[in-house]
Amino acid sequence: MDQENNSEEESVGPSEDDTLPSLPSLPAGLSDAQAVELLWRVRAQRRQAAPALPETVTVLTAADGSLLYLVGTAHFSDSSKQDVATTIRAVQPDVVVVELCQYRVSMLKMDEKTLLKEAKDINLEKVQQAIRQNGVMSGLMQILLLKVSAHITEQLGMAPGGEFREAFREAGRVPFCKFHLGDRPITVTFKRAIAALSLWQKARLAWGLCFLSDPISKEDVEKCKQKDLLEQTMSEMIGEFPALHRTIVAERDIYLTHTLRQAARCVEAPPNGQKVPAVVVGVVGMGHVPGIERNWDKQLNIQEIMSVAPPSRFGWLLRTVLKGAVLGMLGYACYRAGGGVSRALLSVPAVQSLLENLRPPPAS
C-alpha cells in the first residue's frame, strides 16, 4: 500500500497536544505549482529542527543525509500511539513506514470495536483461510499465534495495531507524506519459520501456544518498550527456539532495514526539483529496533530471506493423512445420516475438491 497525501486535511478537533498551526487558505488564482510550493513551505515551517522526542525514538542517518526517526513500540500500548503521534507531528516526514505487510493492511481502516471483535473471534473461516494461504502446518501455526493475540486482546480489552492506525491517521495530516508498508509478507515468514523447526520443536511450540493462559496487564505491555528487559526476554527465546527467532525476528530486521533505507532517499523539492535529504518515520515493534540499528550500514541480501523451501516429504505425508482423516469422518457422517444427506454432502464444492485431491494421478 502506498498512500500519497497532497491535501490540506487537519485534525477533526483540537486536543491538548495538537499545537500544529492551521494550513493557510490558498489564494484564488494560484497555479498548481504555486500551491505545491506554498504547502511545501508550510510543512517546512512546521518541521522542528531539534524536536524533543520520546525515549522510544532512535535517530539514524543515511549516506545522503536523510534522517530516519525509528519509533519502537509495544503492540498493545496506548503510550506507543502517543509516541507515534508526537514524532510525526514534530518532524513532518516525507514518508511513514510501518511494520505491516499487504496481508495485514485491513487493520489500518477498521474501527476499534470491529477489530476487538475480529481479534477475539477465531472461527472455522479463519482457520480455512490460514491453511489456504500458508499450507497446513504454517496455517495451523498462524491460528495458534492468533489465539495468543486473542488472549492478550481479551485480557487488555484493546485491539492490536493501534500504533499503526495512529501512524496512518497522522501521515494523512502531513502534506505530501507517503505511507509505506515495510514488513515481509506474513505468508513467507510463517512458511520459513515452520520449515526451520524440527518436528519436536513444532510440537513443543504448539503445546505452549495452545495452553497459554497467563494473565497480562498493561504494565507488562509497557515493559516491552524497555530495551534492556526486552533483550533479556529475546535471549531466553533464542535459547528455546533459535530457528524461530532467526526467521521471525532477525530476518524481518533485515527486511525492515531494507524498506526503511529505500524510503530514506532524497526527495525533490519544489519549485525546481532540487534533491534534498528525506525525513522518514519508521514505526516498528521495539524488538526490531536493535536489529535495524545493527543492519543500517550493512550490505543486505533480501532475496536470501524471501525464498520458501518446497514442502518436505513429511509435510506431504501429513497433508495426505489429514485429508484421509477428513474423508473418513465424512464417510462415517454419511453412513450415520443416510443417503439423502450423503448426496447433499457430496455436492458441496469443498468436499468435491477434497475428493479430487485424494484421487490418484492417472497412469502415464
Buried (B, 14 or more C-beta within 10 A) or exposed (E): EEBEBEEBEEBEEEEEEEEBEEBEEEEEEEEEEBBBBBBBEBBEEBBEEEBEBBEBBBEBEBEEEBBBBBBBBBBBBBBBBBBBBBBBBBBBBBBBBBBBBEBBBEBBEBEEEEBBEBBBEBEEEBBEBBBEBBBBBBBBBBBBBBEEBBBBBEBBEBBBBBBBBBBBBBBBBBBBBBBBBBBBBBBBBBBBBBBBBEEEBBEBBBEEBEEEEEEBEBEBBBEBBBBEEBEEEBEEBBEEBEBBBBBBBBBBBBBBBBBBBEBBBBBEBBEEEEEBBBBBBBBBBBBBBBBBBEBBEEEBEEEEBEEBEEBEEEBEEBBEEEBEEBBEEBEEEBEEEEEEEBEEBEEEEEBEEBEEEEEEEEEE
